[in-house]
Amino acid sequence: MSWDSVLLTVLAAFGCVTLLLTQMDDVLTRLPRIIRAWRNVREELRGGGDGQREGLRDGNHRDDGDADT
């Protein structure tokens, strides 16, 4: 094994480690937003929305600005 192949192996290993650390940093930075979004999805699927569904079910529709009277 020559010094050239040793040097290339070391450089490739450091490049892979750098890439791995960069990707992990990116994922860990986005993780809080992903968890928050997942909780919002679960809450909406359970029916715990902002109350708009319940209001529409009871016949209390939002006023869209058109006055019928």
Secondary structure, DSSP 8 states (H G I E B T S, - for coil): --HHHHHHHHHHHHHHHHHHHHHHHHHHHHHHHHHHHHHHHHHHHHT-SSSHHHHHHTT-----S----
